[in-house]
Amino acid sequence: MTPLDTENKVLLLLSGPVAAGKSTLATLFEKSIPIRRISTGSYLLTKMESGSSVNARYNLQEFGDQLDFETNFTWIYWGLVLPELNHAPNHLFWVLDSVRKLEQVECLRKWFPGKVFHVHVTASGHLLKKRYDARGRSVDSQPYSIISTHPNEIAARNLISVADFVFNTDDEGLMEEQMIALIQHIKADRR
């Protein structure tokens, strides 16, 4: 596969801690503009050899770390994003749910210079734990105290310092307002 002409494409990178609302935000984007979602979690689940759901989130974190090490972080572009773009080459707006490390952001910025918008989604610690505990998903079988201290999770939290936009989801009612402002910014930047 060869790199695509990205001149007219926009890639939104979502980052943030587990249960911050990244997937909720991606869904809001999908309902508001013609945007296609790319999921790192789905990609990792399909590539992982183990079919066990026990400690699934931890296993996903570890497998992502392994791919980062083996490919020097480039799997996120060459293995995930580029094939999706090749599948729908005329589509202009994309959202990647999610990036976890600075090197992943840098890799994607390399291939989408000037057309990458990094959105960090965050919430207060007690709300993150409450949301995580309420999910009831098999991938979230480990306690929040273990998941939230994984180095991958810490790296994701630290991406707030390099984000173009920060969404605080403590008040979920503000998410749509923040999203509309971001969409207006992206459309203005494309002109």
Secondary structure as GFF3:
##gff-version 3
##sequence-region A 1 191
A	DSSP	beta_strand	10	15	.	.	.	ID=ss1
A	DSSP	alpha_helix	22	32	.	.	.	ID=ss2
A	DSSP	beta_strand	35	39	.	.	.	ID=ss3
A	DSSP	alpha_helix	40	47	.	.	.	ID=ss4
A	DSSP	alpha_helix	56	71	.	.	.	ID=ss5
A	DSSP	alpha_helix	75	75	.	.	.	ID=ss6
A	DSSP	pi_helix	76	81	.	.	.	ID=ss7
A	DSSP	alpha_helix	82	87	.	.	.	ID=ss8
A	DSSP	beta_strand	93	97	.	.	.	ID=ss9
A	DSSP	alpha_helix	102	111	.	.	.	ID=ss10
A	DSSP	beta_strand	116	122	.	.	.	ID=ss11
A	DSSP	alpha_helix	125	135	.	.	.	ID=ss12
A	DSSP	three_ten_helix	138	140	.	.	.	ID=ss13
A	DSSP	alpha_helix	144	147	.	.	.	ID=ss14
A	DSSP	alpha_helix	151	158	.	.	.	ID=ss15
A	DSSP	three_ten_helix	159	162	.	.	.	ID=ss16
A	DSSP	beta_strand	165	168	.	.	.	ID=ss17
A	DSSP	three_ten_helix	172	174	.	.	.	ID=ss18
A	DSSP	alpha_helix	175	190	.	.	.	ID=ss19
###
